[in-house]
Amino acid sequence: MFTGIIQATVPLVAIEEKSNFRTHFIPLLPGLTIGASVAHNGCCLTVTRIENDMVSFDLMEETLRLTNLSVLKVGDEINLERAVSLHTEIGGHLMSGHIFCTAELAKIVSSENNRQIWFTMPDRMMKYILYKGYIGVDGISLTVGQVVNNSFAVYLIPETLQRTTLGTKQLGEHVNIELDSQIHAIVDTVTSFCPAREQNTL
């Protein structure tokens, strides 16, 4: 589990490519051990190797298909968060590190000390995006500020822009999206129950 509070951004220092499989290498973080869970842009990955000053993570086909990790290049920065412990402060919201889809950065509106960013989502996912609901964007715990058709907006303070990769994102780039698990469960339950209820009233 994670909280959506980014602890560091680090560069991707090397990539090993195989058929439908990738291994990413990043600088070694203090206290990491093989088997530990670390969220990369919100996607939960497992430490597979530690060699000298580098640590590696394997990305399988499903991860490459669903996330923006498949398009990262050497030198790209990644949002990182270690898994929570019993002593972790839950400053954001509980997140699983399971990515549902990606969203495209469609519009940036900047003003003094604020930035509003709009993302477009696949239509099938918009039913889970609720005004003032939680959402994970590249591993960052954020609140949905507006929802219009197949788009939603988030509002970012300077601290978030400085501490995460969202401060350098450009139009057309894609971010990983983790939906609020409670909203996801409620919406799916209601939509599956309603057709059955209508049938019973005929």
C-alpha positions in Angstrom: 0.0 0.0 0.0 1.0 3.6 -0.6 -0.2 7.1 0.4 0.3 9.1 -2.8 2.9 11.4 -1.1 6.0 11.3 -3.4 9.2 10.9 -1.5 11.7 11.5 -4.3 12.1 11.8 -8.1 15.0 9.9 -9.6 16.3 9.4 -13.1 16.0 6.1 -15.0 19.6 5.2 -15.4 19.4 2.1 -17.6 16.9 -0.1 -19.4 17.1 -3.7 -20.5 14.6 -4.5 -23.3 13.2 -8.0 -24.0 10.2 -9.2 -25.8 7.1 -7.8 -23.9 9.4 -7.3 -20.9 11.6 -4.6 -19.5 14.0 -4.1 -16.6 14.4 -0.6 -15.2 17.5 0.5 -13.3 17.5 3.5 -10.9 19.9 4.7 -8.2 19.9 2.7 -5.0 17.7 4.0 -2.2 18.7 3.7 1.4 17.3 0.6 3.2 16.0 -1.1 0.1 16.1 -4.9 0.0 15.2 -7.5 -2.7 11.5 -8.0 -2.7 10.6 -4.6 -1.4 7.7 -2.7 -3.1 8.3 0.8 -4.6 5.8 2.8 -6.6 7.1 4.2 -9.9 4.8 6.9 -11.2 2.2 5.2 -9.0 2.8 1.7 -10.3 3.8 -0.9 -7.7 7.0 -2.6 -8.7 9.2 -5.1 -6.8 13.0 -4.9 -6.3 14.5 -7.8 -8.2 18.2 -7.0 -8.0 20.6 -4.8 -6.1 24.1 -4.3 -7.7 26.6 -1.8 -6.4 24.8 1.6 -6.5 21.8 0.5 -8.7 18.6 -1.3 -8.1 16.4 -3.0 -10.7 12.7 -3.6 -11.3 11.1 -6.0 -13.8 8.1 -4.8 -15.9 5.9 -7.5 -17.4 3.6 -7.2 -20.4 0.5 -6.1 -18.5 2.5 -3.3 -16.8 3.9 -2.1 -20.1 0.4 -2.2 -21.7 -1.4 -0.2 -19.0 1.1 2.4 -17.8 3.4 5.1 -19.1 6.5 3.2 -17.9 6.6 1.6 -21.3 7.6 4.9 -23.0 10.1 6.1 -20.5 13.7 6.7 -21.7 17.0 6.7 -20.0 17.3 10.0 -18.2 13.6 10.5 -17.6 12.6 11.3 -14.0 10.3 9.0 -12.1 8.1 9.7 -9.0 9.0 7.3 -6.3 7.2 6.2 -3.1 8.2 3.4 -0.7 5.4 1.1 0.6 3.8 2.3 3.8 4.8 0.9 7.2 2.9 0.9 10.5 4.6 4.2 11.3 3.8 5.9 8.0 1.7 9.1 8.2 -1.2 8.8 5.8 -0.9 12.3 4.3 -2.7 11.5 1.0 -5.0 8.6 0.6 -4.5 4.9 0.6 -3.4 3.6 -2.8 -2.7 0.1 -4.1 -0.2 0.9 -6.8 -2.5 -0.8 -9.4 -2.9 1.4 -12.5 -6.2 1.4 -14.3 -5.3 3.4 -17.4 -3.4 6.4 -18.6 -4.7 9.9 -19.1 -3.5 12.6 -21.6 -2.5 16.0 -20.4 -4.9 18.2 -22.4 -4.6 21.7 -21.0 -2.5 23.7 -18.5 -3.8 26.9 -16.9 -1.2 28.8 -14.8 -1.7 31.7 -12.5 0.4 33.1 -9.7 1.3 30.3 -7.2 -1.2 27.9 -8.8 -1.5 25.6 -11.7 -4.6 23.9 -13.1 -4.0 20.8 -15.2 -6.7 19.1 -17.3 -6.5 15.5 -18.3 -8.6 13.5 -20.8 -9.6 10.0 -20.0 -11.1 7.0 -21.8 -14.9 7.4 -21.7 -15.4 4.1 -19.9 -13.4 5.3 -17.0 -15.1 8.7 -16.5 -17.9 7.2 -14.3 -15.3 6.7 -11.6 -14.1 10.3 -11.6 -16.2 12.3 -9.1 -15.9 16.0 -8.1 -13.9 16.3 -4.9 -13.0 12.6 -5.1 -9.5 11.2 -4.7 -7.4 10.2 -7.7 -3.8 9.0 -8.1 -1.9 10.8 -11.0 1.5 9.3 -11.6 1.5 8.2 -8.0 0.5 11.6 -6.6 -2.6 11.7 -4.3 -4.8 14.5 -5.7 -8.3 15.8 -5.4 -10.5 16.1 -8.5 -11.3 19.8 -8.9 -13.6 19.7 -11.9 -15.2 17.2 -14.2 -16.4 18.0 -17.7 -17.4 15.3 -20.2 -14.3 13.0 -20.6 -12.0 15.4 -18.8 -11.1 16.3 -15.2 -8.9 18.9 -13.6 -6.6 19.0 -10.6 -5.1 22.0 -8.9 -1.4 22.0 -8.0 0.5 24.1 -5.4 4.1 25.1 -6.0 5.3 22.4 -3.6 3.7 19.6 -5.7 5.1 21.1 -8.9 8.6 21.2 -7.4 8.6 17.8 -5.7 7.1 15.7 -8.5 7.4 15.3 -12.2 4.1 17.1 -12.8 6.0 20.4 -12.8 7.7 19.5 -16.1 4.9 17.6 -17.9 3.9 18.9 -21.3 0.7 18.8 -23.4 0.1 15.4 -25.0 2.1 13.5 -22.4 0.4 10.6 -20.5 0.2 10.0 -16.8 -0.8 6.8 -14.9 -4.2 6.9 -13.2 -5.2 5.0 -10.1 -8.9 5.3 -9.3 -10.2 5.6 -5.8 -10.9 2.0 -4.8 -14.0 2.8 -2.8 -15.6 4.9 -5.6 -14.7 2.1 -8.1 -16.4 -0.5 -5.9 -19.5 1.6 -5.2 -20.0 2.6 -8.9 -19.6 -1.0 -10.1 -22.0 -2.3 -7.5 -24.7 0.2 -8.3 -24.4 -0.2 -12.0 -24.6 -4.0 -11.8 -27.5 -3.9 -9.4 -29.7 -1.3 -11.2 -30.3 -3.4 -14.4 -31.4 -6.4 -12.3 -33.7 -4.2 -10.3 -35.3 -2.8 -13.5 -35.8 -6.4 -14.8 -37.6 -7.4 -11.6 -40.1 -4.6 -11.9 -41.2 -5.5 -15.4 
